Amino acid sequence: MRPHTRARDGLTLIEVILATALLTALAIALLATTRQPSDRVKEQAYQLRVEQLEVLCQQYLADHGQWPSADLSELEAARYLGESLPVSPVDQQPFVLNRSTGEIEVHRHP
């Protein structure tokens, strides 16, 4: 006579571990792909802000015959900005004007 086999009612420990590992790997991959666009958006916002500030500095030069201060406080005082002094959306550091070139100094991002 054959021994009677019992029907399996649940999952084995190995199946549970494999399912958990697979779901963890998928979650990590999903988080990595959703994080990258936000970094790209911040970088694009940074570049646009730099271009905007350089144009405002050129307008200030045309109006006043000199570059604004390196910390851009004169742009704020003369109401060229319409808001308080901006900071980098990437690293929250203030923008700085290179008065010899008229360009906003680019922050080095980690």
Biopython code that builds the backbone (N, CA, C, O; Angstrom):
import numpy as np
from Bio.PDB.StructureBuilder import StructureBuilder

atoms = [
    (1, "MET", "N", (0.790, -1.164, 0.000)),
    (1, "MET", "CA", (0.000, 0.000, 0.000)),
    (1, "MET", "C", (0.856, 1.262, 0.000)),
    (1, "MET", "O", (1.916, 1.299, 0.624)),
    (2, "ARG", "N", (0.397, 2.287, -0.696)),
    (2, "ARG", "CA", (1.134, 3.555, -0.770)),
    (2, "ARG", "C", (0.804, 4.418, 0.420)),
    (2, "ARG", "O", (-0.329, 4.443, 0.901)),
    (3, "PRO", "N", (1.827, 5.134, 0.894)),
    (3, "PRO", "CA", (1.521, 6.048, 1.988)),
    (3, "PRO", "C", (0.655, 7.200, 1.477)),
    (3, "PRO", "O", (0.829, 7.677, 0.356)),
    (4, "HIS", "N", (-0.237, 7.617, 2.285)),
    (4, "HIS", "CA", (-1.145, 8.701, 1.918)),
    (4, "HIS", "C", (-0.407, 10.044, 2.036)),
    (4, "HIS", "O", (0.121, 10.372, 3.099)),
    (5, "THR", "N", (-0.372, 10.818, 0.943)),
    (5, "THR", "CA", (0.282, 12.130, 0.993)),
    (5, "THR", "C", (-0.748, 13.192, 1.326)),
    (5, "THR", "O", (-1.901, 13.141, 0.898)),
    (6, "ARG", "N", (-0.298, 14.128, 2.085)),
    (6, "ARG", "CA", (-1.183, 15.190, 2.521)),
    (6, "ARG", "C", (-1.089, 16.368, 1.556)),
    (6, "ARG", "O", (0.004, 16.681, 1.083)),
    (7, "ALA", "N", (-2.170, 17.006, 1.262)),
    (7, "ALA", "CA", (-2.164, 18.179, 0.379)),
    (7, "ALA", "C", (-1.429, 19.324, 1.063)),
    (7, "ALA", "O", (-1.526, 19.514, 2.275)),
    (8, "ARG", "N", (-0.687, 20.086, 0.250)),
    (8, "ARG", "CA", (0.061, 21.232, 0.768)),
    (8, "ARG", "C", (-0.872, 22.405, 0.997)),
    (8, "ARG", "O", (-1.597, 22.804, 0.085)),
    (9, "ASP", "N", (-0.868, 22.952, 2.173)),
    (9, "ASP", "CA", (-1.766, 24.052, 2.490)),
    (9, "ASP", "C", (-1.091, 25.423, 2.431)),
    (9, "ASP", "O", (-1.794, 26.421, 2.275)),
    (10, "GLY", "N", (0.210, 25.522, 2.546)),
    (10, "GLY", "CA", (0.868, 26.822, 2.630)),
    (10, "GLY", "C", (2.139, 26.872, 1.800)),
    (10, "GLY", "O", (2.412, 25.987, 0.989)),
    (11, "LEU", "N", (2.901, 27.917, 2.020)),
    (11, "LEU", "CA", (4.167, 28.115, 1.324)),
    (11, "LEU", "C", (5.313, 27.645, 2.203)),
    (11, "LEU", "O", (5.248, 27.692, 3.431)),
    (12, "THR", "N", (6.362, 27.193, 1.534)),
    (12, "THR", "CA", (7.550, 26.807, 2.289)),
    (12, "THR", "C", (8.339, 28.059, 2.648)),
    (12, "THR", "O", (8.115, 29.129, 2.082)),
    (13, "LEU", "N", (9.242, 27.919, 3.570)),
    (13, "LEU", "CA", (10.074, 29.048, 3.987)),
    (13, "LEU", "C", (10.895, 29.575, 2.821)),
    (13, "LEU", "O", (11.062, 30.786, 2.677)),
    (14, "ILE", "N", (11.407, 28.681, 1.990)),
    (14, "ILE", "CA", (12.205, 29.092, 0.822)),
    (14, "ILE", "C", (11.357, 29.934, -0.127)),
    (14, "ILE", "O", (11.845, 30.937, -0.647)),
    (15, "GLU", "N", (10.119, 29.561, -0.365)),
    (15, "GLU", "CA", (9.256, 30.325, -1.261)),
    (15, "GLU", "C", (8.986, 31.720, -0.703)),
    (15, "GLU", "O", (8.965, 32.694, -1.456)),
    (16, "VAL", "N", (8.784, 31.822, 0.578)),
    (16, "VAL", "CA", (8.549, 33.121, 1.204)),
    (16, "VAL", "C", (9.796, 34.001, 1.094)),
    (16, "VAL", "O", (9.691, 35.188, 0.784)),
    (17, "ILE", "N", (10.964, 33.432, 1.343)),
    (17, "ILE", "CA", (12.220, 34.193, 1.250)),
    (17, "ILE", "C", (12.453, 34.664, -0.179)),
    (17, "ILE", "O", (12.828, 35.818, -0.389)),
    (18, "LEU", "N", (12.241, 33.801, -1.162)),
    (18, "LEU", "CA", (12.439, 34.183, -2.563)),
    (18, "LEU", "C", (11.460, 35.279, -2.987)),
    (18, "LEU", "O", (11.847, 36.217, -3.685)),
    (19, "ALA", "N", (10.216, 35.170, -2.578)),
    (19, "ALA", "CA", (9.227, 36.198, -2.919)),
    (19, "ALA", "C", (9.596, 37.536, -2.283)),
    (19, "ALA", "O", (9.471, 38.580, -2.923)),
    (20, "THR", "N", (10.045, 37.515, -1.040)),
    (20, "THR", "CA", (10.450, 38.745, -0.361)),
    (20, "THR", "C", (11.669, 39.371, -1.040)),
    (20, "THR", "O", (11.727, 40.588, -1.215)),
    (21, "ALA", "N", (12.626, 38.552, -1.415)),
    (21, "ALA", "CA", (13.823, 39.061, -2.099)),
    (21, "ALA", "C", (13.459, 39.670, -3.443)),
    (21, "ALA", "O", (13.992, 40.719, -3.805)),
    (22, "LEU", "N", (12.573, 39.046, -4.181)),
    (22, "LEU", "CA", (12.151, 39.559, -5.483)),
    (22, "LEU", "C", (11.418, 40.889, -5.324)),
    (22, "LEU", "O", (11.687, 41.831, -6.070)),
    (23, "LEU", "N", (10.516, 40.978, -4.385)),
    (23, "LEU", "CA", (9.787, 42.228, -4.156)),
    (23, "LEU", "C", (10.710, 43.345, -3.678)),
    (23, "LEU", "O", (10.522, 44.505, -4.044)),
    (24, "THR", "N", (11.698, 43.002, -2.869)),
    (24, "THR", "CA", (12.669, 43.999, -2.415)),
    (24, "THR", "C", (13.486, 44.530, -3.584)),
    (24, "THR", "O", (13.704, 45.737, -3.688)),
    (25, "ALA", "N", (13.938, 43.648, -4.459)),
    (25, "ALA", "CA", (14.712, 44.062, -5.631)),
    (25, "ALA", "C", (13.878, 44.960, -6.533)),
    (25, "ALA", "O", (14.391, 45.955, -7.045)),
    (26, "LEU", "N", (12.625, 44.639, -6.737)),
    (26, "LEU", "CA", (11.747, 45.473, -7.561)),
    (26, "LEU", "C", (11.521, 46.841, -6.923)),
    (26, "LEU", "O", (11.498, 47.852, -7.625)),
    (27, "ALA", "N", (11.356, 46.887, -5.615)),
    (27, "ALA", "CA", (11.158, 48.156, -4.930)),
    (27, "ALA", "C", (12.398, 49.047, -5.038)),
    (27, "ALA", "O", (12.278, 50.256, -5.238)),
    (28, "ILE", "N", (13.565, 48.463, -4.909)),
    (28, "ILE", "CA", (14.810, 49.233, -5.033)),
    (28, "ILE", "C", (14.960, 49.780, -6.441)),
    (28, "ILE", "O", (15.334, 50.940, -6.616)),
    (29, "ALA", "N", (14.673, 48.964, -7.444)),
    (29, "ALA", "CA", (14.766, 49.416, -8.833)),
    (29, "ALA", "C", (13.777, 50.548, -9.099)),
    (29, "ALA", "O", (14.111, 51.515, -9.784)),
    (30, "LEU", "N", (12.591, 50.435, -8.575)),
    (30, "LEU", "CA", (11.583, 51.465, -8.763)),
    (30, "LEU", "C", (11.997, 52.777, -8.103)),
    (30, "LEU", "O", (11.830, 53.846, -8.690)),
    (31, "LEU", "N", (12.530, 52.704, -6.903)),
    (31, "LEU", "CA", (12.988, 53.914, -6.216)),
    (31, "LEU", "C", (14.141, 54.584, -6.953)),
    (31, "LEU", "O", (14.209, 55.811, -7.019)),
    (32, "ALA", "N", (15.039, 53.790, -7.501)),
    (32, "ALA", "CA", (16.181, 54.351, -8.235)),
    (32, "ALA", "C", (15.716, 55.084, -9.489)),
    (32, "ALA", "O", (16.254, 56.142, -9.816)),
    (33, "THR", "N", (14.744, 54.550, -10.184)),
    (33, "THR", "CA", (14.288, 55.207, -11.415)),
    (33, "THR", "C", (13.441, 56.436, -11.129)),
    (33, "THR", "O", (13.456, 57.378, -11.922)),
    (34, "THR", "N", (12.712, 56.461, -10.037)),
    (34, "THR", "CA", (11.913, 57.648, -9.736)),
    (34, "THR", "C", (12.752, 58.757, -9.133)),
    (34, "THR", "O", (12.331, 59.913, -9.171)),
    (35, "ARG", "N", (13.892, 58.468, -8.590)),
    (35, "ARG", "CA", (14.768, 59.486, -7.999)),
    (35, "ARG", "C", (15.528, 60.252, -9.068)),
    (35, "ARG", "O", (15.747, 61.452, -8.902)),
    (36, "GLN", "N", (15.932, 59.627, -10.133)),
    (36, "GLN", "CA", (16.729, 60.283, -11.161)),
    (36, "GLN", "C", (16.032, 61.475, -11.808)),
    (36, "GLN", "O", (16.667, 62.516, -11.974)),
    (37, "PRO", "N", (14.761, 61.375, -12.180)),
    (37, "PRO", "CA", (14.134, 62.548, -12.793)),
    (37, "PRO", "C", (14.128, 63.765, -11.887)),
    (37, "PRO", "O", (14.277, 64.881, -12.383)),
    (38, "SER", "N", (13.963, 63.603, -10.583)),
    (38, "SER", "CA", (13.947, 64.771, -9.715)),
    (38, "SER", "C", (15.318, 65.452, -9.700)),
    (38, "SER", "O", (15.397, 66.677, -9.616)),
    (39, "ASP", "N", (16.386, 64.673, -9.780)),
    (39, "ASP", "CA", (17.717, 65.263, -9.869)),
    (39, "ASP", "C", (17.883, 66.027, -11.180)),
    (39, "ASP", "O", (18.481, 67.102, -11.212)),
    (40, "ARG", "N", (17.349, 65.463, -12.256)),
    (40, "ARG", "CA", (17.415, 66.156, -13.559)),
    (40, "ARG", "C", (16.614, 67.440, -13.520)),
    (40, "ARG", "O", (17.056, 68.460, -14.048)),
    (41, "VAL", "N", (15.457, 67.407, -12.913)),
    (41, "VAL", "CA", (14.616, 68.600, -12.823)),
    (41, "VAL", "C", (15.326, 69.685, -12.026)),
    (41, "VAL", "O", (15.300, 70.854, -12.410)),
    (42, "LYS", "N", (15.955, 69.311, -10.925)),
    (42, "LYS", "CA", (16.703, 70.292, -10.128)),
    (42, "LYS", "C", (17.843, 70.892, -10.940)),
    (42, "LYS", "O", (18.074, 72.100, -10.881)),
    (43, "GLU", "N", (18.546, 70.078, -11.683)),
    (43, "GLU", "CA", (19.657, 70.578, -12.499)),
    (43, "GLU", "C", (19.158, 71.531, -13.583)),
    (43, "GLU", "O", (19.788, 72.555, -13.845)),
    (44, "GLN", "N", (18.031, 71.200, -14.212)),
    (44, "GLN", "CA", (17.464, 72.089, -15.229)),
    (44, "GLN", "C", (17.006, 73.400, -14.607)),
    (44, "GLN", "O", (17.208, 74.467, -15.188)),
    (45, "ALA", "N", (16.390, 73.331, -13.427)),
    (45, "ALA", "CA", (15.968, 74.547, -12.733)),
    (45, "ALA", "C", (17.180, 75.401, -12.382)),
    (45, "ALA", "O", (17.130, 76.627, -12.468)),
    (46, "TYR", "N", (18.259, 74.751, -11.989)),
    (46, "TYR", "CA", (19.496, 75.464, -11.664)),
    (46, "TYR", "C", (20.027, 76.207, -12.895)),
    (46, "TYR", "O", (20.371, 77.386, -12.816)),
    (47, "GLN", "N", (20.089, 75.508, -14.028)),
    (47, "GLN", "CA", (20.610, 76.126, -15.253)),
    (47, "GLN", "C", (19.734, 77.299, -15.692)),
    (47, "GLN", "O", (20.251, 78.338, -16.100)),
    (48, "LEU", "N", (18.421, 77.140, -15.611)),
    (48, "LEU", "CA", (17.523, 78.232, -15.974)),
    (48, "LEU", "C", (17.698, 79.432, -15.052)),
    (48, "LEU", "O", (17.681, 80.574, -15.511)),
    (49, "ARG", "N", (17.867, 79.185, -13.760)),
    (49, "ARG", "CA", (18.058, 80.277, -12.810)),
    (49, "ARG", "C", (19.366, 81.016, -13.086)),
    (49, "ARG", "O", (19.418, 82.242, -12.994)),
    (50, "VAL", "N", (20.427, 80.269, -13.427)),
    (50, "VAL", "CA", (21.708, 80.899, -13.760)),
    (50, "VAL", "C", (21.540, 81.808, -14.979)),
    (50, "VAL", "O", (22.005, 82.948, -14.978)),
    (51, "GLU", "N", (20.881, 81.305, -16.004)),
    (51, "GLU", "CA", (20.673, 82.120, -17.209)),
    (51, "GLU", "C", (19.852, 83.367, -16.893)),
    (51, "GLU", "O", (20.168, 84.452, -17.380)),
    (52, "GLN", "N", (18.802, 83.225, -16.084)),
    (52, "GLN", "CA", (17.972, 84.357, -15.718)),
    (52, "GLN", "C", (18.784, 85.401, -14.949)),
    (52, "GLN", "O", (18.677, 86.597, -15.222)),
    (53, "LEU", "N", (19.584, 84.955, -14.003)),
    (53, "LEU", "CA", (20.388, 85.891, -13.218)),
    (53, "LEU", "C", (21.425, 86.602, -14.071)),
    (53, "LEU", "O", (21.690, 87.785, -13.861)),
    (54, "GLU", "N", (22.015, 85.897, -15.030)),
    (54, "GLU", "CA", (22.993, 86.544, -15.912)),
    (54, "GLU", "C", (22.338, 87.629, -16.763)),
    (54, "GLU", "O", (22.934, 88.683, -16.983)),
    (55, "VAL", "N", (21.125, 87.387, -17.240)),
    (55, "VAL", "CA", (20.402, 88.397, -18.014)),
    (55, "VAL", "C", (20.078, 89.601, -17.131)),
    (55, "VAL", "O", (20.232, 90.743, -17.565)),
    (56, "LEU", "N", (19.632, 89.358, -15.901)),
    (56, "LEU", "CA", (19.340, 90.458, -14.980)),
    (56, "LEU", "C", (20.589, 91.266, -14.656)),
    (56, "LEU", "O", (20.525, 92.488, -14.531)),
    (57, "CYS", "N", (21.726, 90.584, -14.521)),
    (57, "CYS", "CA", (22.990, 91.293, -14.269)),
    (57, "CYS", "C", (23.376, 92.153, -15.461)),
    (57, "CYS", "O", (23.892, 93.257, -15.286)),
    (58, "GLN", "N", (23.135, 91.665, -16.662)),
    (58, "GLN", "CA", (23.425, 92.459, -17.862)),
    (58, "GLN", "C", (22.502, 93.678, -17.948)),
    (58, "GLN", "O", (22.928, 94.756, -18.364)),
    (59, "GLN", "N", (21.235, 93.503, -17.553)),
    (59, "GLN", "CA", (20.317, 94.641, -17.515)),
    (59, "GLN", "C", (20.784, 95.672, -16.488)),
    (59, "GLN", "O", (20.738, 96.876, -16.740)),
    (60, "TYR", "N", (21.228, 95.193, -15.342)),
    (60, "TYR", "CA", (21.733, 96.090, -14.297)),
    (60, "TYR", "C", (22.944, 96.864, -14.823)),
    (60, "TYR", "O", (23.054, 98.072, -14.617)),
    (61, "LEU", "N", (23.843, 96.163, -15.499)),
    (61, "LEU", "CA", (25.025, 96.820, -16.079)),
    (61, "LEU", "C", (24.607, 97.905, -17.073)),
    (61, "LEU", "O", (25.159, 99.006, -17.059)),
    (62, "ALA", "N", (23.647, 97.603, -17.922)),
    (62, "ALA", "CA", (23.187, 98.583, -18.905)),
    (62, "ALA", "C", (22.536, 99.789, -18.230)),
    (62, "ALA", "O", (22.692, 100.918, -18.696)),
    (63, "ASP", "N", (21.816, 99.560, -17.148)),
    (63, "ASP", "CA", (21.125, 100.650, -16.454)),
    (63, "ASP", "C", (22.041, 101.482, -15.571)),
    (63, "ASP", "O", (21.849, 102.692, -15.457)),
    (64, "HIS", "N", (23.045, 100.851, -14.936)),
    (64, "HIS", "CA", (23.856, 101.528, -13.922)),
    (64, "HIS", "C", (25.319, 101.707, -14.302)),
    (64, "HIS", "O", (26.051, 102.392, -13.589)),
    (65, "GLY", "N", (25.761, 101.120, -15.390)),
    (65, "GLY", "CA", (27.140, 101.284, -15.829)),
    (65, "GLY", "C", (28.152, 100.449, -15.073)),
    (65, "GLY", "O", (29.356, 100.619, -15.266)),
    (66, "GLN", "N", (27.698, 99.561, -14.229)),
    (66, "GLN", "CA", (28.591, 98.658, -13.490)),
    (66, "GLN", "C", (27.829, 97.386, -13.139)),
    (66, "GLN", "O", (26.599, 97.349, -13.124)),
    (67, "TRP", "N", (28.607, 96.351, -12.859)),
    (67, "TRP", "CA", (27.986, 95.086, -12.461)),
    (67, "TRP", "C", (27.433, 95.216, -11.057)),
    (67, "TRP", "O", (27.949, 96.004, -10.265)),
    (68, "PRO", "N", (26.394, 94.461, -10.728)),
    (68, "PRO", "CA", (25.936, 94.446, -9.338)),
    (68, "PRO", "C", (26.981, 93.760, -8.458)),
    (68, "PRO", "O", (27.934, 93.165, -8.961)),
    (69, "SER", "N", (26.794, 93.847, -7.164)),
    (69, "SER", "CA", (27.742, 93.216, -6.243)),
    (69, "SER", "C", (27.773, 91.711, -6.475)),
    (69, "SER", "O", (26.833, 91.130, -7.016)),
    (70, "ALA", "N", (28.859, 91.101, -6.060)),
    (70, "ALA", "CA", (29.046, 89.661, -6.288)),
    (70, "ALA", "C", (27.974, 88.833, -5.608)),
    (70, "ALA", "O", (27.625, 87.760, -6.101)),
    (71, "ASP", "N", (27.442, 89.302, -4.487)),
    (71, "ASP", "CA", (26.407, 88.531, -3.790)),
    (71, "ASP", "C", (24.996, 88.820, -4.322)),
    (71, "ASP", "O", (24.011, 88.289, -3.810)),
    (72, "LEU", "N", (24.915, 89.666, -5.355)),
    (72, "LEU", "CA", (23.666, 89.998, -6.048)),
    (72, "LEU", "C", (22.682, 90.792, -5.192)),
    (72, "LEU", "O", (21.522, 90.945, -5.574)),
    (73, "SER", "N", (23.119, 91.294, -4.056)),
    (73, "SER", "CA", (22.207, 92.037, -3.189)),
    (73, "SER", "C", (21.695, 93.311, -3.855)),
    (73, "SER", "O", (20.586, 93.757, -3.560)),
    (74, "GLU", "N", (22.486, 93.901, -4.748)),
    (74, "GLU", "CA", (22.038, 95.108, -5.448)),
    (74, "GLU", "C", (20.884, 94.806, -6.406)),
    (74, "GLU", "O", (20.041, 95.668, -6.653)),
    (75, "LEU", "N", (20.844, 93.587, -6.944)),
    (75, "LEU", "CA", (19.703, 93.201, -7.786)),
    (75, "LEU", "C", (18.428, 93.180, -6.959)),
    (75, "LEU", "O", (17.369, 93.610, -7.416)),
    (76, "GLU", "N", (18.544, 92.680, -5.750)),
    (76, "GLU", "CA", (17.387, 92.618, -4.866)),
    (76, "GLU", "C", (16.971, 94.028, -4.448)),
    (76, "GLU", "O", (15.785, 94.356, -4.464)),
    (77, "ALA", "N", (17.948, 94.864, -4.073)),
    (77, "ALA", "CA", (17.646, 96.220, -3.612)),
    (77, "ALA", "C", (17.017, 97.060, -4.729)),
    (77, "ALA", "O", (16.138, 97.880, -4.468)),
    (78, "ALA", "N", (17.461, 96.860, -5.955)),
    (78, "ALA", "CA", (16.937, 97.625, -7.088)),
    (78, "ALA", "C", (15.674, 96.981, -7.672)),
    (78, "ALA", "O", (15.153, 97.433, -8.692)),
    (79, "ARG", "N", (15.200, 95.944, -7.030)),
    (79, "ARG", "CA", (13.967, 95.243, -7.410)),
    (79, "ARG", "C", (14.005, 94.639, -8.814)),
    (79, "ARG", "O", (12.998, 94.629, -9.522)),
    (80, "TYR", "N", (15.164, 94.143, -9.203)),
    (80, "TYR", "CA", (15.266, 93.419, -10.471)),
    (80, "TYR", "C", (14.721, 92.001, -10.334)),
    (80, "TYR", "O", (14.306, 91.396, -11.323)),
    (81, "LEU", "N", (14.722, 91.482, -9.141)),
    (81, "LEU", "CA", (14.335, 90.091, -8.932)),
    (81, "LEU", "C", (12.841, 89.906, -8.692)),
    (81, "LEU", "O", (12.272, 88.903, -9.122)),
    (82, "GLY", "N", (12.204, 90.837, -8.025)),
    (82, "GLY", "CA", (10.807, 90.677, -7.678)),
    (82, "GLY", "C", (10.594, 89.700, -6.526)),
    (82, "GLY", "O", (9.458, 89.358, -6.197)),
    (83, "GLU", "N", (11.663, 89.266, -5.930)),
    (83, "GLU", "CA", (11.613, 88.320, -4.806)),
    (83, "GLU", "C", (12.921, 88.437, -4.049)),
    (83, "GLU", "O", (13.788, 89.231, -4.416)),
    (84, "SER", "N", (13.065, 87.662, -3.011)),
    (84, "SER", "CA", (14.330, 87.676, -2.271)),
    (84, "SER", "C", (15.403, 86.979, -3.102)),
    (84, "SER", "O", (15.110, 86.339, -4.112)),
    (85, "LEU", "N", (16.634, 87.113, -2.663)),
    (85, "LEU", "CA", (17.749, 86.507, -3.393)),
    (85, "LEU", "C", (17.554, 85.002, -3.538)),
    (85, "LEU", "O", (17.301, 84.310, -2.552)),
    (86, "PRO", "N", (17.670, 84.498, -4.751)),
    (86, "PRO", "CA", (17.479, 83.054, -4.944)),
    (86, "PRO", "C", (18.688, 82.259, -4.492)),
    (86, "PRO", "O", (19.805, 82.772, -4.419)),
    (87, "VAL", "N", (18.439, 80.998, -4.191)),
    (87, "VAL", "CA", (19.505, 80.053, -3.885)),
    (87, "VAL", "C", (19.405, 78.905, -4.872)),
    (87, "VAL", "O", (18.368, 78.697, -5.502)),
    (88, "SER", "N", (20.477, 78.176, -4.996)),
    (88, "SER", "CA", (20.514, 77.048, -5.910)),
    (88, "SER", "C", (19.494, 75.989, -5.509)),
    (88, "SER", "O", (19.449, 75.592, -4.345)),
    (89, "PRO", "N", (18.671, 75.522, -6.455)),
    (89, "PRO", "CA", (17.726, 74.444, -6.128)),
    (89, "PRO", "C", (18.416, 73.104, -5.903)),
    (89, "PRO", "O", (17.808, 72.165, -5.389)),
    (90, "VAL", "N", (19.681, 73.019, -6.289)),
    (90, "VAL", "CA", (20.411, 71.763, -6.153)),
    (90, "VAL", "C", (21.026, 71.626, -4.765)),
    (90, "VAL", "O", (20.859, 70.600, -4.105)),
    (91, "ASP", "N", (21.744, 72.675, -4.319)),
    (91, "ASP", "CA", (22.460, 72.557, -3.048)),
    (91, "ASP", "C", (22.135, 73.673, -2.048)),
    (91, "ASP", "O", (22.776, 73.768, -1.001)),
    (92, "GLN", "N", (21.161, 74.504, -2.356)),
    (92, "GLN", "CA", (20.698, 75.579, -1.477)),
    (92, "GLN", "C", (21.773, 76.619, -1.157)),
    (92, "GLN", "O", (21.664, 77.329, -0.157)),
    (93, "GLN", "N", (22.801, 76.717, -1.986)),
    (93, "GLN", "CA", (23.856, 77.711, -1.807)),
    (93, "GLN", "C", (23.485, 78.980, -2.573)),
    (93, "GLN", "O", (22.818, 78.895, -3.605)),
    (94, "PRO", "N", (23.903, 80.159, -2.091)),
    (94, "PRO", "CA", (23.592, 81.397, -2.816)),
    (94, "PRO", "C", (24.379, 81.470, -4.123)),
    (94, "PRO", "O", (25.473, 80.918, -4.242)),
    (95, "PHE", "N", (23.796, 82.159, -5.090)),
    (95, "PHE", "CA", (24.493, 82.385, -6.354)),
    (95, "PHE", "C", (25.501, 83.517, -6.174)),
    (95, "PHE", "O", (25.289, 84.424, -5.368)),
    (96, "VAL", "N", (26.596, 83.459, -6.926)),
    (96, "VAL", "CA", (27.652, 84.464, -6.831)),
    (96, "VAL", "C", (28.005, 84.921, -8.239)),
    (96, "VAL", "O", (28.184, 84.105, -9.144)),
    (97, "LEU", "N", (28.103, 86.237, -8.414)),
    (97, "LEU", "CA", (28.452, 86.828, -9.700)),
    (97, "LEU", "C", (29.962, 87.027, -9.794)),
    (97, "LEU", "O", (30.577, 87.584, -8.885)),
    (98, "ASN", "N", (30.552, 86.572, -10.888)),
    (98, "ASN", "CA", (31.943, 86.871, -11.188)),
    (98, "ASN", "C", (31.931, 88.226, -11.883)),
    (98, "ASN", "O", (31.549, 88.323, -13.049)),
    (99, "ARG", "N", (32.343, 89.259, -11.181)),
    (99, "ARG", "CA", (32.227, 90.624, -11.707)),
    (99, "ARG", "C", (33.171, 90.908, -12.866)),
    (99, "ARG", "O", (32.964, 91.883, -13.589)),
    (100, "SER", "N", (34.187, 90.101, -13.067)),
    (100, "SER", "CA", (35.091, 90.349, -14.207)),
    (100, "SER", "C", (34.523, 89.773, -15.505)),
    (100, "SER", "O", (34.833, 90.270, -16.587)),
    (101, "THR", "N", (33.696, 88.733, -15.407)),
    (101, "THR", "CA", (33.133, 88.122, -16.623)),
    (101, "THR", "C", (31.631, 88.357, -16.766)),
    (101, "THR", "O", (31.084, 88.220, -17.860)),
    (102, "GLY", "N", (30.963, 88.708, -15.667)),
    (102, "GLY", "CA", (29.514, 88.888, -15.709)),
    (102, "GLY", "C", (28.749, 87.580, -15.687)),
    (102, "GLY", "O", (27.558, 87.542, -15.995)),
    (103, "GLU", "N", (29.431, 86.517, -15.324)),
    (103, "GLU", "CA", (28.785, 85.205, -15.293)),
    (103, "GLU", "C", (28.544, 84.772, -13.856)),
    (103, "GLU", "O", (29.300, 85.109, -12.945)),
    (104, "ILE", "N", (27.472, 84.016, -13.682)),
    (104, "ILE", "CA", (27.192, 83.425, -12.375)),
    (104, "ILE", "C", (28.116, 82.231, -12.214)),
    (104, "ILE", "O", (28.213, 81.376, -13.095)),
    (105, "GLU", "N", (28.789, 82.187, -11.083)),
    (105, "GLU", "CA", (29.708, 81.062, -10.843)),
    (105, "GLU", "C", (28.907, 79.792, -10.605)),
    (105, "GLU", "O", (27.960, 79.775, -9.818)),
    (106, "VAL", "N", (29.294, 78.753, -11.284)),
    (106, "VAL", "CA", (28.586, 77.477, -11.232)),
    (106, "VAL", "C", (29.060, 76.692, -10.022)),
    (106, "VAL", "O", (30.260, 76.547, -9.790)),
    (107, "HIS", "N", (28.109, 76.191, -9.257)),
    (107, "HIS", "CA", (28.438, 75.347, -8.106)),
    (107, "HIS", "C", (28.832, 73.963, -8.606)),
    (107, "HIS", "O", (28.299, 73.468, -9.600)),
    (108, "ARG", "N", (29.733, 73.378, -7.931)),
    (108, "ARG", "CA", (30.116, 71.986, -8.239)),
    (108, "ARG", "C", (29.223, 71.071, -7.434)),
    (108, "ARG", "O", (29.189, 71.149, -6.206)),
    (109, "HIS", "N", (28.503, 70.207, -8.119)),
    (109, "HIS", "CA", (27.552, 69.321, -7.451)),
    (109, "HIS", "C", (28.219, 68.002, -7.114)),
    (109, "HIS", "O", (29.020, 67.479, -7.889)),
    (110, "PRO", "N", (27.875, 67.465, -5.938)),
    (110, "PRO", "CA", (28.465, 66.183, -5.547)),
    (110, "PRO", "C", (27.978, 65.047, -6.418)),
    (110, "PRO", "O", (28.380, 63.901, -6.220)),
]
sb = StructureBuilder()
sb.init_structure("model")
sb.init_model(0)
sb.init_chain("A")
sb.init_seg("    ")
for serial, (resi, resn, name, xyz) in enumerate(atoms, 1):
    if name == "N":
        sb.init_residue(resn, " ", resi, " ")
    sb.init_atom(name, np.array(xyz, "f"), 0.0, 1.0, " ", f" {name:<3s}", serial, name[0])
structure = sb.get_structure()
